[in-house]
């Protein structure tokens, strides 16, 4: 709490009084990262890291040492010392060779993988997670212990996903969901499934803090973050993604978010990809008039056809069949046009 509030002197004094060496190393690293990110006394950082490394080297238990080396490595990576970070990740992995229990070894490897994600190495992290999984699966222990170890891997993969932008988070969430689902950890599976849907919905602006705000229902704060971090068309797309998430969880305020997103986007410059994305988002939002304007601007005939078909089907779902057929008339691709006419006719016959 002291670190979060910027009371660095008091935080450092409190850390020095701690008895648990692992907790001490964790908090020293938290302090170094906070100072680096929030503009604190940067000259403190070398001494803080030296203290953390000194404590780590004195540890005897290889699992503990591997864990704190991974923590230090992640911090060094965040601070920009990439070579030193990789050195400490290597030391952490080397320490796992001396861990006797395969379950404990698998969990420690997963912890190292998690810390790899924190400093921007998600691909390497996935590789280490795979080794951790194989280590536990191959262990000659009873099934219950294996399950406990694999569930812990799932938890750390979920945490790794939480720390990454949506595009990269999805790889971790999907594996975590698969673990929880297959092992019937139903509550955790449901939580991760929601996180997957959220990451897919706010894909373009799915930074960790934005997704966390949306999960907590702090929609206006999420929009404020988007306004701070993005501009122009990127901001418009981000706000539409937030509106779509709000619609999916039945928050009627999404309509206001859509209107304000366009009001705030003055003189936008759209690329072909932007136009396609916005047309799709507006279609899913049910803002079909706006969607139609963007769909008609798509240059690629096939993609324009698909966008117009999607709008026509949305109109048909609302039993606006004449309007749907008017939209279908503008579809340039004959095959897509025929498919759209067939689907609309089928929907009308079912009434």
SEBA-59151 format. One record per residue (C-alpha): x, y, z; residue in three letters. Coordinates in steps of 0.1 Angstrom, whole numbers, plus 5000, padded with zeros to 4 digits. Layout:
<pts>
PT, px, py, pz, aa
PT, X, Y, Z, ALA
...
</pts>
This chain:
<pts>
PT, px, py, pz, aa
PT, 5000, 5000, 5000, UNK
PT, 5028, 5024, 5009, UNK
PT, 5045, 5016, 4975, UNK
PT, 5013, 5023, 4956, UNK
PT, 5008, 5056, 4973, UNK
PT, 5044, 5067, 4966, UNK
PT, 5056, 5067, 5002, UNK
PT, 5090, 5052, 4991, UNK
PT, 5110, 5060, 5023, UNK
PT, 5084, 5045, 5045, UNK
PT, 5080, 5014, 5022, UNK
PT, 5118, 5008, 5022, UNK
PT, 5120, 5010, 5060, UNK
PT, 5091, 4986, 5063, UNK
PT, 5107, 4961, 5038, UNK
PT, 5139, 4961, 5058, UNK
PT, 5121, 4949, 5089, UNK
PT, 5106, 4919, 5072, UNK
PT, 5118, 4884, 5082, UNK
PT, 5106, 4864, 5052, UNK
PT, 5133, 4866, 5025, UNK
PT, 5110, 4858, 4996, UNK
PT, 5085, 4885, 5007, UNK
PT, 5114, 4909, 5011, UNK
PT, 5127, 4902, 4976, UNK
PT, 5091, 4905, 4961, UNK
PT, 5086, 4939, 4978, UNK
PT, 5120, 4953, 4969, UNK
PT, 5113, 4944, 4932, UNK
PT, 5078, 4960, 4935, UNK
PT, 5094, 4991, 4949, UNK
PT, 5120, 4993, 4920, UNK
PT, 5093, 4989, 4894, UNK
PT, 5070, 5015, 4911, UNK
PT, 5099, 5040, 4912, UNK
PT, 5107, 5034, 4875, UNK
PT, 5071, 5037, 4863, UNK
PT, 5059, 5066, 4885, UNK
PT, 5090, 5088, 4884, UNK
PT, 5104, 5082, 4919, UNK
PT, 5140, 5085, 4929, UNK
PT, 5157, 5064, 4901, UNK
PT, 5191, 5066, 4919, UNK
PT, 5177, 5042, 4945, UNK
PT, 5171, 5014, 4920, UNK
PT, 5206, 5000, 4917, UNK
PT, 5209, 4996, 4955, UNK
PT, 5174, 4981, 4958, UNK
PT, 5182, 4955, 4931, UNK
PT, 5216, 4948, 4947, UNK
PT, 5198, 4941, 4980, UNK
PT, 5174, 4918, 4963, UNK
PT, 5201, 4898, 4945, UNK
PT, 5221, 4895, 4977, UNK
PT, 5191, 4880, 4996, UNK
PT, 5184, 4856, 4966, UNK
PT, 5220, 4843, 4965, UNK
PT, 5219, 4834, 5002, UNK
PT, 5188, 4812, 4998, UNK
PT, 5195, 4775, 5001, UNK
PT, 5163, 4759, 4988, UNK
PT, 5165, 4756, 4950, UNK
PT, 5127, 4762, 4946, UNK
PT, 5129, 4794, 4966, UNK
PT, 5160, 4805, 4948, UNK
PT, 5146, 4798, 4914, UNK
PT, 5114, 4818, 4923, UNK
PT, 5132, 4849, 4935, UNK
PT, 5156, 4848, 4905, UNK
PT, 5126, 4848, 4882, UNK
PT, 5112, 4878, 4901, UNK
PT, 5145, 4897, 4898, UNK
PT, 5147, 4888, 4861, UNK
PT, 5113, 4901, 4854, UNK
PT, 5121, 4934, 4872, UNK
PT, 5154, 4938, 4853, UNK
PT, 5135, 4933, 4820, UNK
PT, 5109, 4959, 4830, UNK
PT, 5137, 4983, 4839, UNK
PT, 5153, 4978, 4805, UNK
PT, 5183, 4956, 4814, UNK
PT, 5174, 4928, 4789, UNK
PT, 5207, 4909, 4790, UNK
PT, 5208, 4909, 4828, UNK
PT, 5171, 4897, 4828, UNK
PT, 5179, 4868, 4805, UNK
PT, 5209, 4859, 4827, UNK
PT, 5187, 4857, 4858, UNK
PT, 5160, 4837, 4840, UNK
PT, 5187, 4813, 4830, UNK
PT, 5198, 4810, 4866, UNK
PT, 5162, 4804, 4877, UNK
PT, 5158, 4776, 4852, UNK
PT, 5192, 4761, 4863, UNK
PT, 5180, 4760, 4899, UNK
PT, 5150, 4739, 4890, UNK
PT, 5173, 4710, 4881, UNK
PT, 5179, 4706, 4918, UNK
PT, 5143, 4704, 4928, UNK
PT, 5135, 4669, 4939, UNK
PT, 5097, 4668, 4936, UNK
PT, 5084, 4669, 4900, UNK
PT, 5052, 4685, 4912, UNK
PT, 5071, 4713, 4929, UNK
PT, 5095, 4716, 4899, UNK
PT, 5065, 4720, 4875, UNK
PT, 5050, 4747, 4897, UNK
PT, 5083, 4766, 4900, UNK
PT, 5087, 4763, 4862, UNK
PT, 5052, 4778, 4858, UNK
PT, 5062, 4806, 4881, UNK
PT, 5092, 4814, 4860, UNK
PT, 5070, 4813, 4829, UNK
PT, 5046, 4838, 4845, UNK
PT, 5074, 4862, 4852, UNK
PT, 5087, 4859, 4816, UNK
PT, 5053, 4873, 4805, UNK
PT, 5057, 4903, 4828, UNK
PT, 5087, 4916, 4810, UNK
PT, 5075, 4909, 4774, UNK
PT, 5085, 4873, 4766, UNK
PT, 5051, 4855, 4761, UNK
PT, 5064, 4831, 4735, UNK
PT, 5092, 4819, 4757, UNK
PT, 5067, 4818, 4786, UNK
PT, 5045, 4794, 4766, UNK
PT, 5075, 4771, 4760, UNK
PT, 5083, 4770, 4797, UNK
PT, 5047, 4764, 4806, UNK
PT, 5047, 4734, 4783, UNK
PT, 5078, 4720, 4800, UNK
PT, 5061, 4725, 4834, UNK
PT, 5030, 4707, 4822, UNK
PT, 5050, 4677, 4808, UNK
PT, 5070, 4676, 4841, UNK
PT, 5039, 4672, 4862, UNK
PT, 5021, 4649, 4838, UNK
PT, 5052, 4626, 4837, UNK
PT, 5055, 4625, 4875, UNK
PT, 5052, 4591, 4891, UNK
PT, 5029, 4604, 4919, UNK
PT, 4992, 4599, 4927, UNK
PT, 4965, 4615, 4905, UNK
PT, 4954, 4640, 4932, UNK
PT, 4989, 4656, 4934, UNK
PT, 4991, 4658, 4896, UNK
PT, 4957, 4676, 4895, UNK
PT, 4968, 4701, 4921, UNK
PT, 4999, 4708, 4901, UNK
PT, 4981, 4712, 4868, UNK
PT, 4954, 4734, 4884, UNK
PT, 4983, 4757, 4897, UNK
PT, 4996, 4759, 4861, UNK
PT, 4962, 4769, 4850, UNK
PT, 4960, 4796, 4876, UNK
PT, 4994, 4810, 4866, UNK
PT, 4985, 4809, 4829, UNK
PT, 4954, 4829, 4837, UNK
PT, 4975, 4854, 4857, UNK
PT, 4999, 4856, 4827, UNK
PT, 4970, 4864, 4804, UNK
PT, 4958, 4891, 4828, UNK
PT, 4991, 4908, 4824, UNK
PT, 4992, 4908, 4786, UNK
PT, 4973, 4928, 4759, UNK
PT, 4943, 4910, 4745, UNK
PT, 4960, 4896, 4714, UNK
PT, 4986, 4877, 4734, UNK
PT, 4964, 4871, 4764, UNK
PT, 4941, 4848, 4744, UNK
PT, 4968, 4821, 4740, UNK
PT, 4972, 4818, 4778, UNK
PT, 4935, 4821, 4786, UNK
PT, 4925, 4793, 4762, UNK
PT, 4950, 4769, 4777, UNK
PT, 4939, 4779, 4812, UNK
PT, 4902, 4774, 4803, UNK
PT, 4910, 4740, 4788, UNK
PT, 4928, 4729, 4820, UNK
PT, 4899, 4741, 4843, UNK
PT, 4872, 4727, 4820, UNK
PT, 4888, 4693, 4817, UNK
PT, 4895, 4691, 4855, UNK
PT, 4859, 4703, 4863, UNK
PT, 4871, 4734, 4881, UNK
PT, 4839, 4749, 4869, UNK
PT, 4839, 4783, 4887, UNK
PT, 4874, 4791, 4874, UNK
PT, 4865, 4779, 4839, UNK
PT, 4836, 4802, 4838, UNK
PT, 4857, 4832, 4849, UNK
PT, 4883, 4825, 4823, UNK
PT, 4857, 4820, 4796, UNK
PT, 4844, 4855, 4803, UNK
PT, 4879, 4868, 4801, UNK
PT, 4883, 4851, 4767, UNK
PT, 4851, 4867, 4754, UNK
PT, 4862, 4901, 4768, UNK
PT, 4896, 4899, 4751, UNK
PT, 4880, 4889, 4718, UNK
PT, 4856, 4918, 4721, UNK
PT, 4881, 4946, 4730, UNK
PT, 4908, 4931, 4709, UNK
PT, 4922, 4963, 4695, UNK
PT, 4924, 4982, 4728, UNK
PT, 4925, 4953, 4752, UNK
PT, 4953, 4965, 4775, UNK
PT, 4953, 4947, 4809, UNK
PT, 4941, 4978, 4828, UNK
PT, 4912, 4984, 4803, UNK
PT, 4900, 4948, 4805, UNK
PT, 4902, 4948, 4843, UNK
PT, 4881, 4979, 4845, UNK
PT, 4855, 4964, 4822, UNK
PT, 4854, 4932, 4843, UNK
PT, 4848, 4953, 4873, UNK
PT, 4820, 4972, 4856, UNK
PT, 4839, 5005, 4855, UNK
PT, 4830, 5013, 4820, UNK
PT, 4835, 5051, 4821, UNK
PT, 4869, 5046, 4836, UNK
PT, 4878, 5022, 4808, UNK
PT, 4867, 5048, 4782, UNK
PT, 4887, 5074, 4800, UNK
PT, 4918, 5051, 4797, UNK
PT, 4911, 5047, 4760, UNK
PT, 4909, 5084, 4755, UNK
PT, 4942, 5088, 4773, UNK
PT, 4961, 5061, 4754, UNK
PT, 4946, 5063, 4719, UNK
PT, 4935, 5090, 4694, UNK
PT, 4916, 5093, 4662, UNK
PT, 4903, 5062, 4645, UNK
PT, 4920, 5039, 4670, UNK
PT, 4901, 5056, 4698, UNK
PT, 4868, 5054, 4679, UNK
PT, 4873, 5016, 4674, UNK
PT, 4882, 5011, 4711, UNK
PT, 4851, 5029, 4723, UNK
PT, 4829, 5009, 4699, UNK
PT, 4845, 4977, 4713, UNK
PT, 4837, 4988, 4748, UNK
PT, 4801, 4996, 4737, UNK
PT, 4798, 4961, 4722, UNK
PT, 4810, 4945, 4755, UNK
PT, 4784, 4966, 4773, UNK
PT, 4757, 4954, 4749, UNK
PT, 4767, 4918, 4754, UNK
PT, 4763, 4921, 4792, UNK
PT, 4730, 4939, 4787, UNK
PT, 4741, 4974, 4798, UNK
PT, 4718, 4997, 4779, UNK
PT, 4742, 5026, 4782, UNK
PT, 4761, 5012, 4752, UNK
PT, 4739, 5033, 4729, UNK
PT, 4752, 5065, 4745, UNK
PT, 4788, 5053, 4742, UNK
PT, 4783, 5047, 4705, UNK
PT, 4769, 5082, 4699, UNK
PT, 4796, 5099, 4720, UNK
PT, 4823, 5079, 4703, UNK
PT, 4813, 5094, 4669, UNK
PT, 4808, 5129, 4684, UNK
PT, 4844, 5129, 4697, UNK
PT, 4860, 5115, 4665, UNK
PT, 4865, 5147, 4645, UNK
PT, 4879, 5146, 4609, UNK
PT, 4889, 5109, 4611, UNK
PT, 4911, 5093, 4584, UNK
PT, 4900, 5057, 4578, UNK
PT, 4921, 5029, 4563, UNK
PT, 4905, 5000, 4545, UNK
PT, 4910, 4978, 4576, UNK
PT, 4894, 5005, 4598, UNK
PT, 4864, 5007, 4576, UNK
PT, 4859, 4969, 4576, UNK
PT, 4864, 4968, 4614, UNK
PT, 4840, 4996, 4621, UNK
PT, 4813, 4982, 4598, UNK
PT, 4815, 4949, 4617, UNK
PT, 4814, 4965, 4651, UNK
PT, 4784, 4987, 4642, UNK
PT, 4765, 4957, 4627, UNK
PT, 4770, 4937, 4660, UNK
PT, 4760, 4968, 4679, UNK
PT, 4727, 4970, 4659, UNK
PT, 4736, 5005, 4646, UNK
PT, 4727, 4994, 4611, UNK
PT, 4723, 5028, 4595, UNK
PT, 4759, 5037, 4604, UNK
PT, 4771, 5002, 4596, UNK
PT, 4756, 5005, 4561, UNK
PT, 4775, 5037, 4554, UNK
PT, 4808, 5021, 4563, UNK
PT, 4801, 4988, 4546, UNK
PT, 4795, 5006, 4513, UNK
PT, 4829, 5023, 4516, UNK
PT, 4847, 4989, 4517, UNK
PT, 4868, 4986, 4485, UNK
PT, 4874, 4949, 4485, UNK
PT, 4843, 4934, 4468, UNK
PT, 4843, 4902, 4487, UNK
PT, 4846, 4919, 4521, UNK
PT, 4820, 4945, 4511, UNK
PT, 4797, 4917, 4502, UNK
PT, 4802, 4899, 4535, UNK
PT, 4796, 4932, 4554, UNK
PT, 4764, 4939, 4535, UNK
PT, 4752, 4904, 4540, UNK
PT, 4757, 4906, 4578, UNK
PT, 4737, 4938, 4579, UNK
PT, 4709, 4923, 4558, UNK
PT, 4707, 4893, 4582, UNK
PT, 4705, 4916, 4612, UNK
PT, 4676, 4935, 4595, UNK
PT, 4659, 4902, 4588, UNK
PT, 4663, 4891, 4625, UNK
PT, 4642, 4922, 4633, UNK
PT, 4617, 4911, 4607, UNK
PT, 4626, 4940, 4584, UNK
PT, 4627, 4918, 4553, UNK
PT, 4621, 4945, 4527, UNK
PT, 4649, 4966, 4540, UNK
PT, 4671, 4935, 4541, UNK
PT, 4664, 4928, 4504, UNK
PT, 4672, 4964, 4495, UNK
PT, 4707, 4959, 4512, UNK
PT, 4712, 4926, 4494, UNK
PT, 4707, 4944, 4460, UNK
PT, 4740, 4962, 4467, UNK
PT, 4760, 4930, 4473, UNK
PT, 4785, 4928, 4444, UNK
PT, 4796, 4891, 4448, UNK
PT, 4769, 4869, 4431, UNK
PT, 4776, 4839, 4454, UNK
PT, 4773, 4860, 4486, UNK
PT, 4742, 4877, 4473, UNK
PT, 4725, 4843, 4466, UNK
PT, 4735, 4831, 4501, UNK
PT, 4720, 4862, 4516, UNK
PT, 4687, 4859, 4497, UNK
PT, 4684, 4822, 4507, UNK
PT, 4690, 4829, 4544, UNK
PT, 4666, 4859, 4545, UNK
PT, 4639, 4838, 4527, UNK
PT, 4644, 4810, 4552, UNK
PT, 4641, 4833, 4582, UNK
PT, 4609, 4848, 4567, UNK
PT, 4594, 4813, 4561, UNK
PT, 4599, 4804, 4597, UNK
PT, 4575, 4831, 4609, UNK
</pts>
